[in-house]
Amino acid sequence: MRDDRERLKDILEAIEQIEKYAGQGRKAFELDELIQTWILHH
């Protein structure tokens, strides 16, 4: 079983990735189903 530190590390990495794609703006999010799915998954 993974410990809390590993889980927190995963969360921080996911946040970094989400910020990268979210930085493209709301319009890109609304128009691109791939970005929507990717962000919601992470």
C-alpha positions in Angstrom: 0.0 0.0 0.0 1.2 3.5 -0.8 1.9 5.9 2.0 0.6 9.5 2.3 3.7 11.1 0.9 3.5 9.1 -2.3 -0.1 10.0 -2.7 0.6 13.7 -2.1 3.4 13.6 -4.6 1.0 12.1 -7.2 -1.5 14.9 -6.5 1.1 17.6 -6.9 2.3 16.1 -10.2 -1.3 16.0 -11.4 -1.8 19.6 -10.5 1.3 20.6 -12.5 0.0 18.8 -15.5 -3.5 20.3 -15.2 -2.1 23.8 -14.9 -0.1 23.2 -18.1 -3.3 22.4 -20.1 -5.5 24.8 -18.2 -3.1 27.5 -19.2 -4.5 27.3 -22.7 -7.6 29.1 -21.5 -11.2 28.4 -20.9 -12.1 28.6 -24.6 -9.6 25.9 -25.5 -11.1 23.7 -22.7 -14.6 24.3 -24.0 -13.7 23.5 -27.6 -11.4 20.5 -27.1 -12.9 17.3 -25.8 -9.5 15.8 -25.3 -8.4 18.6 -23.0 -11.7 18.2 -21.1 -11.3 14.5 -20.6 -7.6 14.8 -19.7 -8.1 17.5 -17.1 -11.1 15.8 -15.5 -9.3 12.5 -15.4 -6.3 14.0 -13.6 
